[in-house]
Amino acid sequence: MATYALPRFVVLNVPKAGTNTYVCSKNDGLVIDGDDSMFSPHVKIEIERATVDNKYIHLRFSYNNKYWQKNADDNSIVAISNKPEEDTMKSSCTLFESSRQSDELHLTHVKTGWRVMINNSTKAFYVGKNSVGAPLGFADWDTLVKLPQHVAFKGYNGEYLKAYHHEDLNYLQFGSDDPIGTLSGHKVSLMRDGHVRIKSDYWGLFWRNGGNWVFADSDDITANNKDTLFWPIKIDDDIIALRSARNNNFCKRLSTEGKISCLNAAESNLTGETRLEVQELVKEREIYNVSRGCSLTVGVKTNIKAELPFIAGGKFEVSSQISGSFQWNKITKTSTSVGTTSAVPVPARTVATVEYVGTMGTCNIPFSYTQKDQSCTDGEFAEIEQIDGIYEGVSYYNFNFHVRSVKSI
């Protein structure tokens, strides 16, 4: 079983637990398999490569910036450390080693050499001597796609996907030039495991893989039918591909058997025809009740009011205000230049070397907010409580001049 390199950000779960939940930590730091949403900020784990040996890693929950370690009092795994510890002689050692066999991932606690296990009753993680370890599943966080609730899909031919009745069946055809028409609108329901179910606005029925051709004819309100489940894969900022859970094939535009440019799920590879441009059907958006930070990655005009964090003098403050309208469909960065002047006495016929020394502080803060959207198809308003994203900030403070040396000329 070889050492396995993980992506920078992952979501872990225990496939054999049968609970369809994801690894998180309790308030006391105990690491458990217990969150029911793959998109919860509580399940995002950052993998940091160790400096002592690059085959070792540290695992840190992004939500509270706590590192995994073995509990000093027992064999449980807890996320309580504020910084990584690579000294294997210390009980607070945060080093782990990841290995993979077939599709199973295993973690080994480096200090003890014991595998990470899961208690089937409590769902808590622990290390067990001479154990084979709990097989873990994982997903690359950066590849997860959280689609907007109301969208239109543009195909490779530049046409939008619309409702199309043909041969007494509800097909979906790339044949509209109007994204906000009733025929072209679709509502997305996000499943907790990352799959989506998509409903046609026109028919009010869910998409269904009916033997490669995708119809909008299902009234099944459960998430148990694989025919109605699709997995979105991010290709670019607003480009995705949809893979059918029924046959693991990608959806694409296809013309055959008397159907012209209809949606079909029979493509085994990503191609140009499988690319779908997602357009959110929102006329106006307002963001408010921002808590603990702010960061948006949406593609519509947004009115936002929030306070931004700032680090100064070793303290964390929330003071800087932003208020205005933004078009944030990519990561937005702002920076402020800070400078000062100082007089340094330099004796005659000497050269002085002066250093300008400051302290750098970083913050990595989850945020929540209320999102109010107005639909561009029917004008109705919808309010959604969102808990997603991370505000990342860097501040410099405590600047001082230091005369390192004075030399005679």
Backbone hydrogen bonds in HBPLUS format (Angstrom, degrees):
<---DONOR---> <-ACCEPTOR-->    atom                        ^
c    i                          cat <-CA-CA->   ^        H-A-AA   ^      H-
h    n   atom  resd res      DA  || num        DHA   H-A  angle D-A-AA Bond
n    s   type  num  typ     dist DA aas  dist angle  dist       angle   num
A0100-ARG N   A0002-ALA O   3.27 MM  98  6.28 151.0  2.36 165.6 170.7     1
A0004-TYR N   A0098-SER O   2.94 MM  94  5.55 160.3  1.98 121.6 126.7     2
A0047-ILE N   A0008-ARG O   2.64 MM  39  5.02 169.7  1.65 156.0 159.1     3
A0141-TRP N   A0009-PHE O   2.99 MM 132  5.32 154.4  2.06 122.3 128.1     4
A0010-VAL N   A0045-ILE O   2.87 MM  35  5.31 160.1  1.91 151.8 157.9     5
A0045-ILE N   A0010-VAL O   2.99 MM  35  5.31 162.4  2.02 160.6 163.9     6
A0011-VAL N   A0139-ALA O   2.94 MM 128  5.23 139.7  2.11 143.5 154.0     7
A0139-ALA N   A0011-VAL O   2.94 MM 128  5.23 142.3  2.09 140.6 152.0     8
A0023-VAL N   A0012-LEU O   2.81 MM  11  5.42 169.6  1.82 149.0 151.6     9
A0013-ASN N   A0137-GLY O   2.93 MM 124  5.15 152.3  2.01 141.1 142.2    10
A0137-GLY N   A0013-ASN O   2.80 MM 124  5.15 166.3  1.82 142.4 147.2    11
A0017-ALA N   A0014-VAL O   2.98 MM   3  5.48 161.3  2.02 118.7 124.8    12
A0022-TYR N   A0035-ASP O   2.66 MM  13  4.97 152.7  1.73 142.4 152.3    13
A0034-GLY N   A0022-TYR O   3.02 MM  12  5.64 129.8  2.28 141.4 134.5    14
A0035-ASP N   A0022-TYR O   2.98 MM  13  4.97 158.9  2.02 153.8 147.2    15
A0024-CYS N   A0032-ILE O   2.85 MM   8  5.61 157.2  1.90 157.8 165.5    16
A0032-ILE N   A0024-CYS O   2.90 MM   8  5.61 160.5  1.94 148.1 154.7    17
A0026-LYS N   A0030-LEU O   2.87 MM   4  5.28 157.0  1.93 143.7 149.6    18
A0029-GLY N   A0026-LYS O   2.88 MM   3  5.15 161.1  1.92 113.2 118.3    19
A0079-ALA N   A0029-GLY O   2.67 MM  50  4.79 159.5  1.71 134.9 140.4    20
A0031-VAL N   A0077-ILE O   3.01 MM  46  5.78 175.7  2.01 151.1 150.0    21
A0125-PHE N   A0031-VAL O   2.86 MM  94  5.68 162.4  1.89 165.1 160.8    22
A0033-ASP N   A0123-LYS O   2.89 MM  90  5.36 147.1  2.00 144.1 154.7    23
A0040-SER N   A0037-SER O   3.32 MM   3  5.36 167.1  2.33 103.6 107.2    24
A0038-MET N   A0192-ARG O   2.92 MM 154  5.88 162.6  1.95 156.5 161.0    25
A0043-VAL N   A0040-SER O   3.17 MM   3  5.80 167.8  2.19 118.7 122.2    26
A0062-SER N   A0044-LYS O   3.01 MM  18  5.78 166.2  2.02 148.2 152.8    27
A0046-GLU N   A0060-ARG O   2.73 MM  14  5.17 167.6  1.75 160.5 157.6    28
A0060-ARG N   A0046-GLU O   3.03 MM  14  5.17 159.7  2.08 147.4 153.3    29
A0048-GLU N   A0058-HIS O   2.96 MM  10  5.03 171.0  1.97 148.7 151.5    30
A0058-HIS N   A0048-GLU O   2.77 MM  10  5.03 148.2  1.87 146.0 156.4    31
A0050-ALA N   A0056-TYR O   3.05 MM   6  5.41 172.9  2.05 135.6 133.2    32
A0056-TYR N   A0053-ASP O   3.00 MM   3  5.77 167.7  2.02 125.5 129.6    33
A0057-ILE N   A0096-PHE O   2.74 MM  39  5.27 160.7  1.77 154.6 160.0    34
A0096-PHE N   A0057-ILE O   2.86 MM  39  5.27 149.9  1.95 152.7 160.8    35
A0068-TRP N   A0059-LEU O   2.89 MM   9  5.62 154.0  1.96 162.8 168.9    36
A0061-PHE N   A0066-LYS O   3.00 MM   5  5.55 154.7  2.07 157.5 152.6    37
A0065-ASN N   A0061-PHE O   2.81 MM   4  5.35 125.6  2.11 146.2 160.9    38
A0067-TYR N   A0081-SER O   2.86 MM  14  4.90 162.3  1.89 136.9 142.7    39
A0069-GLN N   A0078-VAL O   2.84 MM   9  5.60 133.8  2.06 153.5 168.1    40
A0078-VAL N   A0069-GLN O   2.90 MM   9  5.60 162.8  1.93 164.7 169.3    41
A0071-ASN N   A0076-SER O   2.77 MM   5  5.48 167.4  1.78 170.5 169.7    42
A0127-VAL N   A0075-ASN O   2.87 MM  52  5.51 152.7  1.95 149.9 157.4    43
A0077-ILE N   A0125-PHE O   2.92 MM  48  5.41 165.5  1.94 130.1 127.9    44
A0094-THR N   A0085-GLU O   2.90 MM   9  5.27 164.0  1.93 141.5 145.8    45
A0090-LYS N   A0087-ASP O   3.13 MM   3  5.74 164.4  2.15 117.0 121.8    46
A0093-CYS N   A0090-LYS O   3.20 MM   3  5.56 153.6  2.27 116.2 116.1    47
A0110-VAL N   A0095-LEU O   3.17 MM  15  5.53 160.2  2.21 129.5 133.5    48
A0097-GLU N   A0108-THR O   2.84 MM  11  5.08 146.4  1.95 140.3 150.9    49
A0108-THR N   A0097-GLU O   2.87 MM  11  5.08 151.8  1.95 144.2 153.3    50
A0099-SER N   A0106-HIS O   2.95 MM   7  5.28 154.6  2.01 150.9 155.3    51
A0106-HIS N   A0099-SER O   2.77 MM   7  5.28 163.8  1.80 160.1 162.5    52
A0101-GLN N   A0104-GLU O   2.93 MM   3  5.36 157.1  1.98 153.0 160.0    53
A0104-GLU N   A0101-GLN O   2.94 MM   3  5.36 163.7  1.97 132.4 134.7    54
A0105-LEU N   A0136-LEU O   3.10 MM  31  4.89 157.9  2.15 140.9 145.0    55
A0136-LEU N   A0105-LEU O   2.79 MM  31  4.89 159.6  1.83 143.9 150.0    56
A0116-VAL N   A0107-LEU O   2.83 MM   9  5.51 157.3  1.88 163.0 158.0    57
A0109-HIS N   A0114-TRP O   2.82 MM   5  5.51 161.2  1.85 169.9 163.4    58
A0113-GLY N   A0109-HIS O   2.69 MM   4  5.45 144.3  1.82 153.4 166.0    59
A0128-GLY N   A0115-ARG O   3.10 MM  13  5.95 153.2  2.17 161.6 168.3    60
A0134-ALA N   A0116-VAL O   2.84 MM  18  6.20 169.4  1.85 152.7 151.7    61
A0117-MET N   A0126-TYR O   2.56 MM   9  5.23 176.4  1.56 170.8 172.2    62
A0126-TYR N   A0117-MET O   2.98 MM   9  5.23 154.8  2.05 129.8 134.9    63
A0119-ASN N   A0124-ALA O   2.81 MM   5  5.32 164.7  1.83 156.6 161.1    64
A0123-LYS N   A0119-ASN O   2.61 MM   4  5.01 142.0  1.75 153.2 160.8    65
A0131-SER N   A0128-GLY O   3.41 MM   3  5.40 152.5  2.49 123.4 117.9    66
A0143-THR N   A0140-ASP O   3.00 MM   3  5.56 157.9  2.05 117.0 124.1    67
A0144-LEU N   A0141-TRP O   3.12 MM   3  5.43 157.5  2.17 109.7 116.6    68
A0188-VAL N   A0149-GLN O   2.78 MM  39  4.80 158.6  1.82 132.2 139.6    69
A0281-LEU N   A0150-HIS O   2.86 MM 131  5.53 171.5  1.87 139.8 142.6    70
A0151-VAL N   A0186-HIS O   2.87 MM  35  5.42 166.8  1.89 164.9 166.5    71
A0186-HIS N   A0151-VAL O   2.90 MM  35  5.42 143.1  2.04 159.4 168.4    72
A0152-ALA N   A0279-GLN O   2.84 MM 127  5.18 141.4  1.99 142.8 155.3    73
A0279-GLN N   A0152-ALA O   2.92 MM 127  5.18 163.9  1.95 158.9 160.3    74
A0161-LEU N   A0153-PHE O   2.78 MM   8  5.52 154.6  1.85 161.4 169.9    75
A0154-LYS N   A0277-GLU O   2.84 MM 123  4.89 164.1  1.87 142.4 147.9    76
A0277-GLU N   A0154-LYS O   2.91 MM 123  4.89 170.2  1.92 147.4 148.1    77
A0155-GLY N   A0159-GLU O   2.82 MM   4  5.60 172.5  1.82 162.6 160.1    78
A0158-GLY N   A0155-GLY O   3.05 MM   3  5.47 162.7  2.08 116.7 118.9    79
A0160-TYR N   A0176-SER O   2.63 MM  16  4.83 174.7  1.63 150.5 149.8    80
A0175-GLY N   A0160-TYR O   3.11 MM  15  5.97 129.5  2.38 158.7 148.9    81
A0176-SER N   A0160-TYR O   3.19 MM  16  4.83 149.5  2.28 135.1 139.9    82
A0162-LYS N   A0173-GLN O   2.72 MM  11  5.32 161.9  1.75 143.3 147.9    83
A0173-GLN N   A0162-LYS O   2.91 MM  11  5.32 158.0  1.96 152.4 155.5    84
A0163-ALA N   A0183-LEU O   2.94 MM  20  5.11 140.2  2.10 124.0 135.2    85
A0164-TYR N   A0171-TYR O   3.01 MM   7  5.04 152.2  2.09 144.8 137.9    86
A0171-TYR N   A0164-TYR O   2.84 MM   7  5.04 132.7  2.06 160.9 156.1    87
A0166-HIS N   A0169-LEU O   3.00 MM   3  5.37 161.5  2.04 153.0 156.5    88
A0169-LEU N   A0166-HIS O   2.92 MM   3  5.37 147.2  2.03 112.0 121.6    89
A0216-ALA N   A0170-ASN O   2.91 MM  46  5.46 152.3  1.99 146.7 155.8    90
A0263-LEU N   A0172-LEU O   2.79 MM  91  5.57 152.2  1.87 161.6 166.5    91
A0175-GLY N   A0173-GLN O   3.03 MM   2  5.51 118.6  2.42 108.5  91.8    92
A0174-PHE N   A0261-SER O   2.77 MM  87  5.50 165.4  1.79 173.0 172.7    93
A0184-SER N   A0181-GLY O   2.99 MM   3  5.42 139.7  2.16 109.7 120.6    94
A0201-ASP N   A0185-GLY O   2.99 MM  16  5.31 168.7  2.00 140.8 137.8    95
A0187-LYS N   A0199-LYS O   2.84 MM  12  5.10 158.6  1.89 148.8 153.6    96
A0199-LYS N   A0187-LYS O   2.81 MM  12  5.10 165.0  1.83 150.8 155.9    97
A0189-SER N   A0197-ARG O   2.76 MM   8  5.09 164.9  1.78 162.8 165.9    98
A0197-ARG N   A0189-SER O   2.90 MM   8  5.09 153.6  1.97 143.9 152.6    99
A0191-MET N   A0195-HIS O   2.80 MM   4  5.22 166.6  1.82 158.8 157.8   100
A0194-GLY N   A0191-MET O   3.05 MM   3  5.48 167.0  2.06 118.4 121.1   101
A0196-VAL N   A0230-PHE O   2.77 MM  34  5.33 155.1  1.83 153.1 161.8   102
A0230-PHE N   A0196-VAL O   3.00 MM  34  5.33 152.4  2.07 149.4 157.5   103
A0207-TRP N   A0198-ILE O   2.69 MM   9  5.63 156.1  1.74 170.9 178.1   104
A0200-SER N   A0205-LEU O   2.94 MM   5  5.69 159.0  1.99 160.0 153.3   105
A0204-GLY N   A0200-SER O   2.73 MM   4  5.31 141.9  1.87 141.3 152.8   106
A0206-PHE N   A0218-SER O   2.80 MM  12  4.84 160.6  1.84 151.2 145.3   107
A0218-SER N   A0206-PHE O   3.13 MM  12  4.84 169.2  2.15 142.0 140.8   108
A0208-ARG N   A0215-PHE O   2.61 MM   7  5.21 137.0  1.79 156.3 164.2   109
A0215-PHE N   A0208-ARG O   2.85 MM   7  5.21 157.0  1.90 157.4 153.7   110
A0209-ASN N   A0227-ASP O   2.81 MM  18  4.95 164.0  1.83 137.2 141.4   111
A0210-GLY N   A0213-TRP O   2.93 MM   3  5.69 156.2  1.98 165.7 167.3   112
A0265-ALA N   A0212-ASN O   2.55 MM  53  4.57 167.1  1.56 136.5 141.1   113
A0214-VAL N   A0263-LEU O   3.11 MM  49  5.69 172.8  2.12 143.7 141.6   114
A0228-THR N   A0225-ASN O   3.03 MM   3  5.78 158.0  2.08 120.6 126.1   115
A0229-LEU N   A0226-LYS O   3.21 MM   3  5.07 169.0  2.22 105.6 108.5   116
A0245-ALA N   A0229-LEU O   2.99 MM  16  5.46 170.4  2.00 147.1 144.0   117
A0231-TRP N   A0243-ARG O   2.74 MM  12  4.98 160.9  1.78 142.5 149.0   118
A0243-ARG N   A0231-TRP O   2.93 MM  12  4.98 161.7  1.96 133.0 139.0   119
A0233-ILE N   A0241-ALA O   2.82 MM   8  5.13 153.1  1.89 153.9 159.7   120
A0241-ALA N   A0233-ILE O   2.88 MM   8  5.13 138.6  2.05 137.6 150.4   121
A0235-ILE N   A0239-ILE O   2.81 MM   4  5.26 168.2  1.82 147.8 146.3   122
A0236-ASP N   A0239-ILE O   3.12 MM   3  4.79 162.4  2.15 129.4 130.0   123
A0239-ILE N   A0236-ASP O   3.43 MM   3  4.79 158.4  2.48  91.0  97.1   124
A0278-VAL N   A0238-ASP O   2.89 MM  40  5.55 164.8  1.91 160.3 165.4   125
A0240-ILE N   A0276-LEU O   2.85 MM  36  5.27 163.9  1.87 151.4 154.8   126
A0276-LEU N   A0240-ILE O   2.80 MM  36  5.27 158.7  1.84 163.0 166.7   127
A0251-CYS N   A0242-LEU O   2.82 MM   9  5.64 155.7  1.88 167.9 174.5   128
A0244-SER N   A0249-ASN O   2.80 MM   5  5.61 156.8  1.86 172.1 164.5   129
A0248-ASN N   A0244-SER O   2.79 MM   4  5.15 132.2  2.02 144.1 155.3   130
A0250-PHE N   A0267-GLU O   2.63 MM  17  4.99 165.4  1.65 160.4 155.2   131
A0267-GLU N   A0250-PHE O   3.33 MM  17  4.99 157.8  2.38 151.8 145.8   132
A0252-LYS N   A0264-ASN O   2.76 MM  12  5.44 147.4  1.86 147.2 157.4   133
A0264-ASN N   A0252-LYS O   2.91 MM  12  5.44 155.9  1.96 153.9 161.9   134
A0254-LEU N   A0262-CYS O   2.89 MM   8  5.41 150.4  1.98 143.6 153.2   135
A0262-CYS N   A0254-LEU O   2.99 MM   8  5.41 149.9  2.08 150.3 141.7   136
A0256-THR N   A0259-LYS O   2.96 MM   3  5.30 123.8  2.28 134.8 150.8   137
A0259-LYS N   A0256-THR O   2.85 MM   3  5.30 165.2  1.87 122.3 126.1   138
A0274-THR N   A0271-THR O   3.16 MM   3  5.32 145.3  2.28 100.8 110.6   139
A0275-ARG N   A0272-GLY O   3.24 MM   3  5.52 161.9  2.28 108.4 113.9   140
A0376-CYS N   A0281-LEU O   3.43 MM  95  5.58 161.0  2.46 109.2 111.9   141
A0283-LYS N   A0374-GLN O   2.64 MM  91  5.48 154.9  1.70 163.0 171.8   142
A0374-GLN N   A0284-GLU O   2.90 MM  90  5.26 150.5  1.99 159.4 161.4   143
A0303-ASN N   A0285-ARG O   3.03 MM  18  6.38 166.2  2.05 150.2 153.2   144
A0286-GLU N   A0372-LYS O   2.90 MM  86  5.15 154.4  1.96 145.0 153.4   145
A0372-LYS N   A0286-GLU O   2.92 MM  86  5.15 168.2  1.93 157.2 160.5   146
A0287-ILE N   A0303-ASN O   2.82 MM  16  6.12 167.1  1.84 172.3 173.7   147
A0288-TYR N   A0370-THR O   3.07 MM  82  5.36 162.3  2.11 149.8 155.4   148
A0370-THR N   A0288-TYR O   2.81 MM  82  5.36 173.8  1.81 167.6 165.6   149
A0291-SER N   A0368-SER O   2.77 MM  77  5.20 160.6  1.81 154.2 155.6   150
A0368-SER N   A0291-SER O   3.10 MM  77  5.20 151.0  2.19 138.6 147.2   151
A0298-VAL N   A0328-TRP O   2.69 MM  30  5.63 114.5  2.11 170.7 169.5   152
A0302-THR N   A0326-PHE O   2.84 MM  24  5.22 164.3  1.87 156.4 161.6   153
A0326-PHE N   A0302-THR O   2.80 MM  24  5.22 156.9  1.86 146.3 152.4   154
A0304-ILE N   A0324-GLY O   2.93 MM  20  5.71 163.7  1.95 164.1 167.8   155
A0324-GLY N   A0304-ILE O   3.10 MM  20  5.71 152.5  2.18 150.4 159.0   156
A0306-ALA N   A0322-ILE O   3.12 MM  16  5.63 161.9  2.15 159.6 161.3   157
A0322-ILE N   A0306-ALA O   3.00 MM  16  5.63 165.0  2.03 166.3 165.0   158
A0308-LEU N   A0320-SER O   2.62 MM  12  5.07 165.6  1.64 154.3 159.7   159
A0310-PHE N   A0317-GLU O   2.71 MM   7  5.23 148.0  1.81 158.9 159.4   160
A0317-GLU N   A0310-PHE O   2.81 MM   7  5.23 168.7  1.82 167.3 169.6   161
A0312-ALA N   A0315-LYS O   2.99 MM   3  5.45 161.8  2.02 156.9 161.0   162
A0315-LYS N   A0312-ALA O   2.95 MM   3  5.45 164.7  1.97 119.0 123.8   163
A0409-ILE N   A0349-ARG O   2.83 MM  60  5.33 168.8  1.85 136.7 134.9   164
A0351-VAL N   A0407-LYS O   2.63 MM  56  5.18 152.8  1.70 152.0 162.0   165
A0407-LYS N   A0351-VAL O   2.80 MM  56  5.18 164.4  1.83 150.6 153.4   166
A0353-THR N   A0405-SER O   2.84 MM  52  5.30 162.4  1.87 156.3 160.5   167
A0404-ARG N   A0353-THR O   2.73 MM  51  5.48 138.9  1.90 154.5 167.9   168
A0355-GLU N   A0402-HIS O   2.72 MM  47  5.04 171.5  1.73 151.4 153.9   169
A0402-HIS N   A0355-GLU O   2.73 MM  47  5.04 153.5  1.80 153.0 158.8   170
A0357-VAL N   A0400-ASN O   2.79 MM  43  5.25 155.2  1.85 166.4 162.7   171
A0400-ASN N   A0357-VAL O   2.74 MM  43  5.25 148.3  1.83 148.8 159.9   172
A0359-THR N   A0397-TYR O   2.74 MM  38  5.28 174.8  1.75 166.5 166.5   173
A0397-TYR N   A0359-THR O   2.89 MM  38  5.28 154.7  1.95 147.1 155.6   174
A0361-GLY N   A0395-SER O   2.73 MM  34  5.20 172.4  1.73 163.9 166.6   175
A0395-SER N   A0361-GLY O   2.80 MM  34  5.20 164.2  1.83 155.1 160.6   176
A0363-CYS N   A0393-GLY O   2.85 MM  30  5.11 152.8  1.92 146.3 147.9   177
A0393-GLY N   A0363-CYS O   2.94 MM  30  5.11 163.6  1.97 141.1 145.6   178
A0365-ILE N   A0391-TYR O   2.80 MM  26  5.02 162.3  1.83 152.6 152.2   179
A0391-TYR N   A0365-ILE O   2.73 MM  26  5.02 173.8  1.73 149.2 148.2   180
A0369-TYR N   A0386-GLN O   2.95 MM  17  5.41 155.7  2.01 147.9 153.2   181
A0386-GLN N   A0369-TYR O   2.86 MM  17  5.41 169.9  1.87 173.9 174.7   182
A0371-GLN N   A0384-ILE O   2.78 MM  13  5.09 172.9  1.79 156.6 159.1   183
A0384-ILE N   A0371-GLN O   2.75 MM  13  5.09 155.9  1.81 148.0 156.5   184
A0373-ASP N   A0382-ALA O   2.87 MM   9  5.33 162.9  1.90 158.4 158.9   185
A0382-ALA N   A0373-ASP O   2.87 MM   9  5.33 145.4  1.99 148.8 158.7   186
A0375-SER N   A0380-GLU O   2.86 MM   5  5.47 165.1  1.89 160.8 160.7   187
A0379-GLY N   A0375-SER O   3.10 MM   4  4.79 130.5  2.35 114.0 125.2   188
